[in-house]
Amino acid sequence: MSISTRSITRILTIFALFSLTACYNRFVDHEAGIEAAKEETKNVHANMTKKMKAQGLTVEKYQEILIKAMEASMSGRYGDDGSQAAMQWIHEQDLGLDSDIIKRIQQVIEASYNEFQAAQSSLIDKCRAYKASRQKFFWKGVADRHGFPTEDVEEWCTIVTSAETKADFGKGELSDIDLYGDKKANEAKPAN
């Protein structure tokens, strides 16, 4: 009888060690995943910023090329002193910014924000799963005993948001969207 009791005890000990090791490893994986997701969010944000700056440079270069082409055309057509005729020609032409360029910039901005949102959503989900694991019955004891979280996970789980969002959540009210920066119109509205 003592042999089977020892065997059962060994099996339970091995099972307990395996479970503790698996639990510990899961917490390590959670923290590594959260850190990686935070770094990916930073990467996406940096890439988004670079894309938007590049689009702005494209517009700037387009304008420079357009101006140089106009100057060359005007001096060739009207001579160096043909400024009045050149001004008339400019008024006759519709030299606005090509709408395809504006549409492309809008597409890049929208795609970049969507990619950033997806990266932050992934981070939020990883943080949620980690927090839930640390609160579960058996896992909580292992987490507490082994010092999890071992890193500043709360800082890693902080998402990037806007001042408007923070203000809206602080006051519990959704602000009007100010598409054109007309803050005076929004300030003039009485608060309810």
MOPE-V425644 format. One record per backbone hydrogen bond with DSSP energy under -1.0 kcal/mol. NH is the residue of the N-H (numbers start at 1). CO is the residue of the C=O. If there is no record, write none. Layout:
BEGIN
<<NH CO> <NH CO>>
END
This chain:
BEGIN
<<5 1> <6 2> <7 3> <8 4> <9 5> <10 6> <11 7> <12 8> <13 9> <14 10> <15 11> <16 12> <17 13> <18 14> <19 15> <20 16> <21 17> <22 18> <23 19> <24 20> <25 21> <26 22> <27 23> <28 24> <29 25> <30 26> <31 27> <32 28> <33 29> <34 30> <35 31> <36 32> <37 33> <38 34> <39 35> <40 36> <41 37> <42 38> <43 39> <44 40> <45 41> <46 42> <47 43> <48 44> <49 45> <50 46> <51 47> <52 48> <53 49> <54 50> <55 51> <56 52> <57 53> <58 54> <59 55> <60 56> <61 57> <62 58> <63 59> <64 60> <65 61> <66 62> <67 63> <68 64> <69 65> <70 66> <71 67> <72 68> <73 69> <74 70> <75 71> <76 72> <77 73> <78 74> <79 75> <82 79> <86 82> <87 83> <88 84> <89 85> <90 86> <91 87> <92 88> <93 89> <102 98> <103 99> <104 100> <105 101> <106 102> <107 103> <108 104> <109 105> <110 106> <111 107> <112 108> <113 109> <114 110> <115 111> <116 112> <117 113> <118 114> <119 115> <120 116> <121 117> <122 118> <123 119> <124 120> <125 121> <126 122> <127 123> <128 124> <129 125> <130 126> <131 127> <132 128> <133 129> <134 130> <140 136> <141 137> <142 138> <143 139> <144 140> <145 141> <146 142> <148 143> <153 151> <156 152> <157 153> <158 155> <166 162> <167 163> <168 164> <169 165> <170 166> <171 167> <172 168> <173 168> <183 181> <186 182> <187 183> <188 184>>
END
